[in-house]
Amino acid sequence: MVQLSISSVQREDEGIYQCLASNDEGDWAQASAQLAIGAFPPHLKETFSRQVVHPGSSVSLKCLASGTPLPHFTWTLDGFPLSPVSERYFLGQQQQTGHDDLVVAHLNITHVRVEDGGNYKCVAENRVGRVEHSANLHIYFNSMAV
């Protein structure tokens, strides 16, 4: 008996597998099986880095994640959740065009204030798992970083 084993199944392993068998008399047989991957935890593909900006400038932070089902993003500043609706900043997320399993999330701040400085975290989560990334935003004001 011949057996195919896949250890540590990855999304790339999904597909149709075929087995062909023959004997010395010229008889042959074939069988196929489809491997469908149901769910994967989020995986960050792109993240933002530490930034130093002056008050009044604009900042855009971006996280890109894959996962099945598609992950949903939340953002925090110094451990406190950012509201999805605000006059001070814009939070958005959308499925990336041309990719069934990628979501891009943005946090855009126009006219940065000193109080916008701190540790920003994006969290991507689906029913199978969670992944997060954080980096600091420093506001350079009066020759001192805040």
Secondary structure, DSSP 8 states (H G I E B T S, - for coil): ------SS--GGG-EEEEEEEE-TTS-EEEEEEEE----EEEEEEE----EEE-TT--EEEEEEEEEES--EEEEEETTEE--SS-SSEEEEEEE-TT-TTEEEEEEEESS--GGG-EEEEEEEEETTEEEEEEEEEEEEETTEE-
